[in-house]
Amino acid sequence: MRAVSPATGAALRMLAATADARVVAEIGTGLGVSGIHLLQGMRPDGVLTTVDTEPGRQQLARAAYREAGFAANRARFIPGRALDVLPRLADGGYDLVFCDGDRQEYLSYLAESLRLLRPGGVVCFEGVLAQGRSMDAAHQETEVQELREVLRVVRDSAALVPVLLPTDDGLLCAVKRA
């Protein structure tokens, strides 16, 4: 388990602030580091919904949020597999979706994110460079191929305005067009 880098965290905080985010979904709670950055950028009345398969991680994140000074009602923790949970979330009800879960499910996360996001909302994918492997054709692992496909689909989508930020292991972000 690796936390997002300070540069990735700063980018997430800025994106949440730019989107004037009130409602954010996070796939992959981790230890709560990315969630803290998102909460710092969100509106003071904003709520972060975070999904993770490991309830123990969510307990650690809950403690980290509390220690960082966030009220308990600022985060909603949903244990479970993202592709089982996301379909239950509201269409067009989210300002930002941050994906840092199973990289082999990123294409499915993209489809769900497009449904979840309001026009003008932002979707972000952590780790898309895979330590440079996604840019090297010699690497053909399933995860790397999935990352290449996400990069291609986001780049070619008429519904998205993308950017690949060179933070840590790559942060792919895109704004959903109106």
HUCOR-V173799 format. One line per field, one symbol per residue. burial: I if it has 9 or more other ideal C-beta (glycine too) atoms within 8 Angstrom, else O. A space follows every 50 residues. Layout:
BEGIN
burial->???
END
This chain:
BEGIN
burial->OOOIIOOIIIIIIIIIIOIOIIIIIIIIIIIIIIIIIIIOIIOOOIIIII IIOOOOIIOIIIIIIIOOOIOOOIIOIOIOOIIOIIOOIOOIOIIIIIII IOIOIIIOIIOIIIOIIIOOIIIIIIIIIIOOIIOOOOIOOOIIIIIIII IOIIOOIOOIOIOIIOIIIIIIIIIIOO
END
